[in-house]
Amino acid sequence: MIQKYYNGNPSYGDDFDYILISHIKVNKETAESIIRDSSQNNYDLVLLFGKAGIVTFTYSILIKLSLSVKRGKILPFGTIYSRNAYNYLISKNLVPGLGTNMILANILLLKNRSFQYKLINTNLETGKNINFKDFLDLTIKRGNMLRYLLVGISGVIVNEVILLILHRPLGSDLSIIPAIELSIIYNFILNNKYTFKGRGHFYTRLAKYNLFNLIGFAANLGVYYLALFFNTNIFIADFLGILVAFIITYTTATMLVW
C-alpha cells in the first residue's frame, strides 16, 4: 500500500506518496491539485521547492556533488511519487521515508533517466533541514567526498616522494613538473577505480582530469600569491590556495569528468 500524507495525516488507497521531510506548509487543496496534475500527465516524481535558507542551499550543493547527481535538483522538501516510481524504489530495497531515505529516493529516481519528473516552486517557507548526522551520512559515508579527499592526500605524498627522487638529477626548477604530472595520473587512477568507479573512455577522462587539475593548480598559486600580496600569513595563504584548488578539482571531477 502506498501511503499519502495530508498535513501530517495519512490516507490510503492512492497512487501517490506525499511526504513532507521539512517544515513546509502545503494546504490540502494545493496538495490535491499537484497530485491530480501529476496523475493526469503521468509524472513519476514531483519535487516541491520552497524558499530555502543558506544552510539548506549549502546542504543541497554538497549532497549533489558528493552523490554525483548531474540531472535535477536535490533539496530536502516534499515529494510526490507515482506507483511506478514507488515500486522501482521498493525493488532497490529503498522505502521512501523521512530524512535520509527520502533524499536517497529522490537521487535514485533523478539519476535514472527512465523516470520523468516535474519541478514545482511553491514559494513557501521551509523551517527545518535534514538532521546534520544524515547530512554527514550522505556526503561522507555514502558519497565520494571523503574518498576523493583521501586520494588527494595520498597524491600529495606521491608528489613529495617523486620530487625528492628527481630534484638532484633534474634540479629544483624541472623536477616539480614530472612530480605534479605523475601525482595527477596517480590520483586519476585511484579516483577512477575507487572513488567514482568509472567505466569506459579512460583516456578522455584522464585528459579532462589532467586539464582541470592544472587549472586547480594555477588557481592555487594565484590565490596563494594574492593572499601574500595582502600580507596574509604564509600558512593561511597556502591553506586558502589549497581550498580553492580542491573546490575546483572536486567539482569538475564529480560533475564533468565522471
Secondary structure, 3 states (H helix, E strand, C coil): CCCEEECCEEECCCCCEEECCCCECCCHHHHHHHHHHHHHCCCCEEEEEEECCHHHHHHHHHHHHHCCCCCCCCCCCCEEECHHHHHHHHHCCCCCCCCHHHHHHHHHHHHCCCCCEEEEEEEEEECCCCCHHHHHHHHHHHCCHHHHHHHHHHHHHHHHHHHHHHHHHHCHHHHHHHHHHHHHHHHHHHHHHHHCCCCCCHHHHHHHHHHHHHHHHHHHHHHHHHHHHCCCCHHHHHHHHHHHHHHHHHHHHHHHHC
